[in-house]
Amino acid sequence: MIDKNTVAKEFRTIQDEICRGLEIEDGMATFSEDAWSHAHGGGGRTRVITGGNVIEKGGVNFSAVEGELPAFMKDKVSAEATRFFATGVSIVIHPFSPLVPIIHMNIRYFETNAGDSWFGGGIDLTPVYVNDEQAQYFHIEMKNVCDRYSLEFYPRFKAWADDYFFITHRNETRGIGGIFFDYLRPTEVLAKEELFHFVADVGRTFLKAYLPIVATNKALPFSQQNKQWQLLRRGRYVEFNLVYDRGTRFGLETGGRIESILMSLPEHASWLYNHVPSEGSKEEATQRKLKKGIDWVTPQKVQ
């Protein structure tokens, strides 16, 4: 039987696995851990890694909390619902090198005292410089994990990611997307147990999809111009997380731990006034690819 305790236990295990994999790839830094308690019940483990050989700042967080249902969620649940339980793993990695992409992952489970329950999550990649071959590899891994459960998942969740990870006020995507899904409930095709296994598999796809890209790029030389572009792209990342991110909003409106919520922000970012990449530059080439609807699995379609 899949209940909240089963889900939370599996999510804690996934947090452990990902932390070990990232530490091995970094080769120098290790995660520090803060165990914390939520004011209304439950708590979590915030794990942060900084100043590494590869990772400038990153976090792999686990939480399992409960409390009174926030007002903004009442239209998503039964009228009788008054309390919630939520558990999840949330990851953001900001590498030192501008040639190693930023990555985000979240897997989560939510239920209420009225019997509502669903899964959500996804993984998306934010390269400072888009590499078509690596974007293809990443999206193929996303498609593979989706296809094991439903051939409808990848096209649906890829389009959802394109729409969700979109910085409307900039008219650009945050990166090359990936997959995103929410309010995933049991159906006649997929029972709750199968959805649980799907979400756990998404979590375990993180290392497989990301570490080969890190290993290929982490030792490549880069210039000060590359670093400046990285700081500008990090600025866009900050804008998205503070203006649009649902997890940030949920954490703030449910009395979450502020240090864990804002863990996703980089230590250093930049905002230059009216910056426009030079025509014909690698920065301009990346800027052109920050749009919805690109078929990354079929790279010849990338324009």
Summary of the structure (lengths in Angstrom):
residues: 303
radius of gyration: 18.9
end to end distance: 47.2
largest distance: 58.2
contacts: 971
relative contact order: 0.15
helix: 43%
strand: 25%
